[in-house]
Amino acid sequence: MRIPTILRTYTGGAADVSGDGATLREVLQKLDADYPGIGARILDENGKLRRFVNVYVGDEDVRFADGLDTATPPGTQISVIPAVAGGQ
C-alpha cells in the first residue's frame, strides 16, 4: 500500500506498507490496527472514505468500483492519494 507523505507520520516514515484483506475495508482495518490513527485520516466518522481522499486498487478509483468492498487480491497495489485543491 502506498502511503502519501502527509500520512507517513503514522507509518514511521514508510512510504509503502503491506496489508492483508480480501476487500479494501479489511485492508484499511488492518492498516489502522498496525498504525493506530491512520484509519481516521482516510475514513470519516461514518466509516466512509473522506471526501478529499482518493484510493486506488490497482489503477481503479474505488469510488467508481465497489468502494470499500472493492476486492484486493494478493499482490494488488493500493494507493492512498489526498486530493489537491486550490488555484485561481
C-alpha positions as CSV (number, residue, x, y, z in Angstrom):
1,M,0.0,0.0,0.0
2,R,1.4,3.4,-1.0
3,I,1.1,6.0,1.8
4,P,1.2,9.7,0.9
5,T,3.7,11.9,2.6
6,I,1.2,13.6,4.8
7,L,0.2,10.3,6.4
8,R,3.7,8.9,6.8
9,T,4.0,10.1,10.4
10,Y,1.6,7.3,11.2
11,T,3.8,4.7,9.5
12,G,7.1,5.8,10.9
13,G,8.0,7.5,7.6
14,A,7.4,4.4,5.5
15,A,6.1,5.2,2.0
16,D,5.0,1.6,1.4
17,V,3.4,-0.8,3.9
18,S,1.8,-4.2,3.5
19,G,-1.7,-5.1,4.4
20,D,-3.9,-8.1,4.4
21,G,-7.6,-8.4,3.5
22,A,-9.9,-9.6,0.8
23,T,-11.5,-6.2,0.5
24,L,-10.3,-2.6,0.8
25,R,-12.3,-2.3,4.0
26,E,-10.4,-5.3,5.6
27,V,-7.1,-3.9,4.4
28,L,-7.8,-0.5,6.0
29,Q,-8.9,-2.1,9.2
30,K,-5.6,-4.0,9.3
31,L,-3.7,-0.8,8.4
32,D,-5.3,1.0,11.3
33,A,-4.6,-1.8,13.7
34,D,-0.9,-1.8,12.7
35,Y,-0.7,2.0,12.5
36,P,-3.2,3.4,15.0
37,G,-4.9,6.7,13.9
38,I,-4.2,6.4,10.2
39,G,-7.7,5.0,9.6
40,A,-9.4,8.1,10.9
41,R,-7.4,10.2,8.3
42,I,-8.7,8.0,5.5
43,L,-12.3,7.3,6.7
44,D,-14.8,9.7,8.2
45,E,-16.8,9.2,11.4
46,N,-19.4,7.2,9.4
47,G,-16.8,4.8,8.1
48,K,-16.9,6.2,4.6
49,L,-13.9,7.4,2.5
50,R,-13.2,11.0,3.4
51,R,-14.2,13.4,0.6
52,F,-10.7,14.6,-0.2
53,V,-9.0,11.2,-0.1
54,N,-8.8,9.1,-3.2
55,V,-8.0,5.4,-3.0
56,Y,-6.9,3.3,-6.0
57,V,-6.8,-0.5,-6.1
58,G,-4.5,-1.2,-9.0
59,D,-5.4,1.6,-11.5
60,E,-9.1,1.8,-10.5
61,D,-10.5,4.6,-8.3
62,V,-12.6,2.7,-5.7
63,R,-15.3,5.4,-5.9
64,F,-16.1,4.0,-9.4
65,A,-15.7,0.4,-8.3
66,D,-17.3,-1.2,-5.2
67,G,-16.0,1.4,-2.7
68,L,-14.7,-0.2,0.5
69,D,-16.0,-3.5,-0.8
70,T,-13.6,-3.4,-3.7
71,A,-11.7,-6.7,-3.9
72,T,-8.0,-6.6,-3.1
73,P,-6.4,-9.8,-4.5
74,P,-2.9,-10.7,-3.1
75,G,-0.2,-8.5,-4.7
76,T,-2.5,-5.7,-5.7
77,Q,-1.1,-2.2,-5.3
78,I,-3.3,0.1,-3.2
79,S,-2.6,3.8,-3.3
80,V,-4.0,6.5,-0.9
81,I,-3.9,9.9,-2.6
82,P,-5.0,13.1,-0.9
83,A,-6.9,15.4,-3.3
84,V,-5.2,18.6,-4.1
85,A,-7.3,21.8,-4.3
86,G,-6.6,25.4,-4.9
87,G,-5.7,27.7,-7.7
88,Q,-7.5,30.6,-9.2
